[in-house]
Amino acid sequence: MNVSDCAPLVDTMPPRRYGRRLVSYLSFALLVPLFLGLAMILAASAPHEPEPLLRLKAEDIPLLQSLRERQAQWEEREKQLANREKQLANREADLLLVQQQIEEKLSTLALLRKEMGDLLQEKANFEEKRFEHLVKVYEVMKPEEISSLFERLNEDTAARLLYQMKEKKAGQILASISPQVAAKLSERLAAQRQAETQHAPAKEKR
């Protein structure tokens, strides 16, 4: 058989059948990549569980338990410290209040002490003036008139009166009273005058 006799089968294939096969091949070549891309998109958008950030091992469990216990201890300790701090703050406030009350009482006491000192000074001045007046009254009296009065006075008052009188008048009174009383008053009077002479230089030095 000659080559010329073997014409291509394609030429002998009907045109309609050849077009159908070409369309099938092209459709398959286009749809396969499209389906594959769609499958990849669906797989990527499907929900999946995130991987854990930390994978624990069996030997890590005791360590975690110890850390939790330590954290609980620290939290309890912080609570105790907070309560203690609150108690100390309340105690400090109470102490400040007590201190304020004490200062107020001390101020009141100082004021009362000053008032008492002023009253005592006024009393002393009054007694001094009254005593000076009594001395003047006794000085104008006759010795025999006041001898009985001096014998009834206590030694301190009698000696003080004689000490503030003029020496002449005091001598007359001592001569008019009993010798026993006069001797005692004379001793007291001498002691007072001696004490005055001893303190006089010290006052001048000041």
MODELLER restraints for C-alpha pairs under 7 A, 6 or more apart:
rsr = mdl.restraints
at = mdl.atoms
rsr.add(forms.Gaussian(group=physical.xy_distance, feature=features.Distance(at['CA:135:A'], at['CA:161:A']), mean=6.06, stdev=0.5))
rsr.add(forms.Gaussian(group=physical.xy_distance, feature=features.Distance(at['CA:135:A'], at['CA:165:A']), mean=6.51, stdev=0.5))
rsr.add(forms.Gaussian(group=physical.xy_distance, feature=features.Distance(at['CA:139:A'], at['CA:165:A']), mean=6.96, stdev=0.5))
rsr.add(forms.Gaussian(group=physical.xy_distance, feature=features.Distance(at['CA:139:A'], at['CA:169:A']), mean=6.67, stdev=0.5))
rsr.add(forms.Gaussian(group=physical.xy_distance, feature=features.Distance(at['CA:143:A'], at['CA:172:A']), mean=6.11, stdev=0.5))
rsr.add(forms.Gaussian(group=physical.xy_distance, feature=features.Distance(at['CA:143:A'], at['CA:173:A']), mean=5.02, stdev=0.5))
rsr.add(forms.Gaussian(group=physical.xy_distance, feature=features.Distance(at['CA:143:A'], at['CA:176:A']), mean=6.18, stdev=0.5))
rsr.add(forms.Gaussian(group=physical.xy_distance, feature=features.Distance(at['CA:144:A'], at['CA:176:A']), mean=5.98, stdev=0.5))
rsr.add(forms.Gaussian(group=physical.xy_distance, feature=features.Distance(at['CA:147:A'], at['CA:173:A']), mean=6.36, stdev=0.5))
rsr.add(forms.Gaussian(group=physical.xy_distance, feature=features.Distance(at['CA:147:A'], at['CA:176:A']), mean=5.84, stdev=0.5))
rsr.add(forms.Gaussian(group=physical.xy_distance, feature=features.Distance(at['CA:147:A'], at['CA:177:A']), mean=5.15, stdev=0.5))
rsr.add(forms.Gaussian(group=physical.xy_distance, feature=features.Distance(at['CA:150:A'], at['CA:158:A']), mean=6.13, stdev=0.5))
rsr.add(forms.Gaussian(group=physical.xy_distance, feature=features.Distance(at['CA:151:A'], at['CA:177:A']), mean=6.94, stdev=0.5))
rsr.add(forms.Gaussian(group=physical.xy_distance, feature=features.Distance(at['CA:151:A'], at['CA:181:A']), mean=6.73, stdev=0.5))
rsr.add(forms.Gaussian(group=physical.xy_distance, feature=features.Distance(at['CA:155:A'], at['CA:185:A']), mean=6.59, stdev=0.5))
rsr.add(forms.Gaussian(group=physical.xy_distance, feature=features.Distance(at['CA:159:A'], at['CA:185:A']), mean=5.66, stdev=0.5))
rsr.add(forms.Gaussian(group=physical.xy_distance, feature=features.Distance(at['CA:159:A'], at['CA:188:A']), mean=6.14, stdev=0.5))
rsr.add(forms.Gaussian(group=physical.xy_distance, feature=features.Distance(at['CA:159:A'], at['CA:189:A']), mean=5.71, stdev=0.5))
rsr.add(forms.Gaussian(group=physical.xy_distance, feature=features.Distance(at['CA:162:A'], at['CA:170:A']), mean=5.28, stdev=0.5))
rsr.add(forms.Gaussian(group=physical.xy_distance, feature=features.Distance(at['CA:163:A'], at['CA:189:A']), mean=6.14, stdev=0.5))
rsr.add(forms.Gaussian(group=physical.xy_distance, feature=features.Distance(at['CA:174:A'], at['CA:182:A']), mean=5.20, stdev=0.5))
